[in-house]
Amino acid sequence: MFLEKKGGLMAMGDDTFGQCGSGGEGRAVTAPFHEARHRTPIKVAIPKDAKGYAQPIKKIVCGFRHTLAITESGRLYGWGYNN
């Protein structure tokens, strides 16, 4: 995971548990999990605010199977293994 200069969020690498924020369509929710990898950076979609404006990301924290992102306005988003 890495931040763009204007607060956009990009991801690449292991996404087996959804920790890259690329969505959960077709993803197994119980074992056996199937490996997923992004070999090139992908843009992570962050929901727009109530007025329809983009929410720049201020900080990201990555764990073994999860990622958390905090926007400049203080909203917290998370992806990955939810156990």
C-alpha positions in Angstrom: 0.0 0.0 0.0 1.2 3.5 -0.7 -0.2 7.0 -0.8 -0.2 9.3 -3.7 0.8 13.0 -3.2 -2.8 14.2 -3.3 -4.1 11.5 -0.9 -5.0 8.7 -3.3 -4.4 5.2 -2.2 -2.7 2.5 -4.3 -2.1 -1.2 -3.6 -0.2 -4.1 -4.9 1.0 -7.5 -3.7 -0.8 -10.2 -1.8 -4.6 -9.7 -1.6 -5.7 -13.2 -0.5 -7.7 -11.8 2.4 -8.8 -8.6 0.7 -6.2 -6.4 2.4 -5.6 -4.5 -0.8 -9.1 -3.1 -0.8 -9.9 -4.4 -4.3 -13.3 -5.7 -3.4 -14.7 -9.1 -2.2 -16.6 -10.3 -5.2 -16.1 -14.0 -5.7 -13.8 -14.2 -2.7 -14.1 -17.2 -0.3 -15.2 -16.3 3.2 -14.1 -19.6 4.7 -11.1 -21.8 4.2 -9.7 -22.8 1.8 -8.8 -19.3 0.7 -7.4 -18.8 -2.8 -4.4 -16.7 -3.3 -4.9 -13.4 -5.0 -2.0 -11.1 -6.1 -1.8 -7.7 -7.8 1.5 -7.6 -9.7 1.0 -3.9 -10.7 -0.4 -1.1 -8.6 -4.2 -0.7 -8.5 -6.2 2.3 -7.3 -8.2 1.7 -4.1 -11.7 3.2 -4.3 -12.4 5.3 -1.3 -16.1 6.4 -0.8 -16.8 10.0 -1.5 -18.0 12.3 1.3 -21.7 13.4 1.7 -21.1 16.3 -0.7 -19.7 14.0 -3.4 -16.1 15.1 -2.9 -13.1 12.7 -2.8 -11.7 12.0 0.7 -7.9 12.2 0.7 -6.2 9.6 2.8 -3.9 11.0 5.5 -2.4 7.8 7.0 -2.3 4.0 6.3 -1.5 1.1 8.6 -0.9 -2.4 7.2 -0.9 -5.7 9.1 -0.4 -9.3 8.0 -4.0 -9.7 6.7 -5.5 -6.2 7.0 -5.2 -2.5 6.1 -6.6 0.6 7.7 -6.8 4.0 6.2 -7.7 7.3 7.8 -8.9 10.3 5.8 -8.0 13.9 6.4 -11.5 14.4 8.0 -10.9 11.5 10.4 -13.0 8.7 8.8 -11.5 5.2 9.2 -11.7 2.5 6.5 -10.5 -1.0 6.7 -10.0 -4.0 4.5 -8.9 -7.6 5.0 -9.4 -10.5 7.3 -12.3 -9.6 9.6 -11.7 -12.0 12.5 
